[in-house]
Amino acid sequence: MKKHFFLIILFIGGFTGFSFGQKYFSKTGRVHIVSEAPVEKIEADNNNGYVIFDAASGRFEFSVLIKGFTFQKALMQEHFNENYMESDDYPKAVYKGSIADWSTIHLMNDHVFQVNVEGQLTMHGVTKPFKCPASIIMKSGGVSATSSFDIAIADFNIQIPKVVKDNISKNVKVDVKVDLLPMK
């Protein structure tokens, strides 16, 4: 159940800021995951996503520790880490990728850019190609990025016991928000 959420968070890492010739970073990328099933709605947050973005190439890397997700119910958090995500064996999720058609984007301050992110998402020991949309805002002093997408938990070999299958959605919604600052 909690494994689903982690997967979603991982691919969200693909959204980062831009500024040609500059590298940006954040240690506080936010990943919010939601599983809405007929019986129960499960949500978790992680505010410690690490993102690095190279504005010259459009490449980025986003990683998040699975144990960094917090749930309203302690038992959900325990099940997420121990039974679904197996966070001792698979401690983090990583998304490495780039912004599609980066060389054609002409950045302007305070303008929202709709882009597509393409790369590899690694979660629960499985690496898969992953694409998703993102919004990027270039600001003086930094970059903000957001993304929203779904992750199918079966794609990452996350097993849900039959006894709780109605409590957990087969797809987890992931929302990512990052505010990046220039690296010095």
C-alpha positions in Angstrom: 0.0 0.0 0.0 2.7 2.4 1.0 5.0 1.2 -1.8 2.6 2.7 -4.4 3.1 6.1 -2.9 6.9 5.9 -3.0 6.9 5.0 -6.7 4.8 7.9 -7.6 7.1 10.2 -5.7 10.1 9.0 -7.5 9.1 9.9 -11.0 8.1 13.3 -9.9 11.7 14.1 -9.5 11.9 14.8 -13.2 10.7 18.4 -12.8 13.3 20.9 -12.2 14.3 24.5 -13.1 16.1 26.0 -16.0 18.7 28.6 -16.8 21.2 28.1 -19.5 24.8 27.5 -18.3 23.7 27.2 -14.7 23.2 24.3 -12.3 20.4 24.3 -9.8 19.6 22.2 -6.8 17.1 21.5 -4.0 17.1 19.4 -0.9 13.5 20.1 -0.1 11.6 18.8 -3.2 8.0 17.9 -2.2 6.4 14.6 -3.3 2.8 13.9 -2.4 1.3 10.5 -3.1 -2.4 9.5 -3.1 -4.0 6.1 -3.4 -7.8 6.3 -3.7 -9.5 3.0 -3.5 -13.1 2.0 -2.9 -12.5 1.3 0.8 -9.8 3.9 1.7 -7.9 7.0 0.7 -4.2 6.9 1.6 -1.9 9.9 1.4 1.7 10.6 2.2 4.3 13.4 1.9 8.0 13.6 1.6 9.6 17.0 1.8 13.2 15.9 1.4 13.6 15.2 -2.3 17.1 15.9 -3.6 17.2 17.5 -7.1 20.0 18.6 -9.3 19.4 20.3 -12.7 21.8 21.2 -15.4 20.3 24.1 -17.3 22.9 23.9 -20.1 21.8 20.4 -21.1 18.3 20.1 -19.6 19.4 16.9 -17.7 18.4 16.3 -14.1 18.3 13.8 -11.3 15.7 13.5 -8.5 16.0 11.1 -5.6 13.9 10.6 -2.5 14.4 8.3 0.5 11.4 6.0 0.9 11.5 6.2 4.7 11.0 9.9 4.3 7.3 9.6 3.5 5.1 10.5 6.3 1.5 9.2 6.7 -1.3 10.4 9.0 -1.5 6.9 10.5 1.7 5.4 11.9 0.6 1.8 11.0 0.2 2.9 7.3 3.7 4.2 7.4 5.0 1.0 8.9 3.2 -1.2 6.3 4.4 1.1 3.5 8.1 0.7 4.5 8.1 -2.9 5.7 5.5 -4.8 3.6 5.2 -2.9 0.3 8.2 -0.7 -0.5 10.7 -2.9 1.5 12.6 0.3 2.2 15.5 -1.5 4.0 16.3 -3.3 0.8 15.3 -0.5 -1.6 16.0 2.7 0.4 15.4 5.3 -2.4 13.7 6.0 -5.6 15.6 7.8 -8.4 14.5 9.5 -11.6 17.3 10.4 -14.1 16.2 12.2 -17.2 16.0 15.3 -19.3 13.6 17.8 -20.6 12.4 16.9 -24.2 13.4 19.4 -26.8 15.3 21.5 -24.3 17.4 23.3 -26.9 14.2 24.8 -28.4 13.0 26.4 -25.2 13.7 30.1 -24.8 13.4 30.9 -21.1 12.0 34.2 -19.7 11.6 35.2 -16.1 8.1 34.7 -14.5 6.8 32.7 -17.5 5.3 29.2 -17.1 6.8 26.7 -19.6 4.9 23.4 -20.2 7.5 20.7 -21.0 7.7 16.9 -21.2 10.3 15.0 -19.1 11.8 11.7 -20.3 14.1 9.4 -18.4 14.5 6.3 -16.2 12.6 5.7 -13.0 14.2 3.3 -10.5 12.0 2.1 -7.6 11.7 -1.1 -5.6 14.7 -2.5 -7.5 13.1 -2.0 -10.9 14.2 0.5 -13.6 11.7 1.6 -16.3 11.5 4.3 -18.9 9.2 7.1 -17.7 7.7 10.2 -19.3 5.5 12.8 -17.8 4.5 16.5 -18.2 5.9 19.3 -16.1 5.5 23.0 -15.6 8.6 25.2 -15.1 8.8 28.8 -13.9 12.1 30.7 -14.2 12.4 33.3 -11.5 15.2 35.7 -10.6 17.3 33.7 -8.2 15.9 30.3 -9.0 13.5 27.9 -10.7 10.2 26.3 -9.7 8.8 23.1 -11.2 5.7 21.0 -10.7 4.4 17.8 -12.1 1.5 15.4 -11.6 1.3 11.8 -12.9 0.2 8.3 -12.1 2.3 5.3 -11.4 1.1 1.7 -11.7 2.4 -0.2 -8.7 2.5 -3.5 -10.6 5.1 -1.9 -13.0 7.6 -1.9 -10.1 6.8 -5.3 -8.7 5.1 -4.0 -5.6 2.9 -6.8 -4.2 -0.4 -6.0 -2.4 -1.8 -8.9 -0.3 -5.3 -10.0 -1.4 -6.6 -9.2 2.1 -6.1 -5.5 1.5 -6.3 -5.2 -2.3 -9.5 -3.1 -2.0 -7.7 -0.6 0.3 -5.0 0.3 -2.2 -5.4 1.6 -5.7 -3.6 -0.1 -8.6 -2.3 3.4 -9.6 -0.9 6.0 -7.3 -1.2 9.7 -8.1 2.0 11.6 -7.6 2.4 15.4 -7.3 5.8 16.9 -7.3 6.8 20.5 -6.5 10.4 21.7 -6.3 12.0 25.1 -5.8 15.6 25.1 -7.0 18.4 27.6 -6.2 21.6 28.2 -8.2 24.6 26.1 -7.2 27.6 28.1 -6.2 
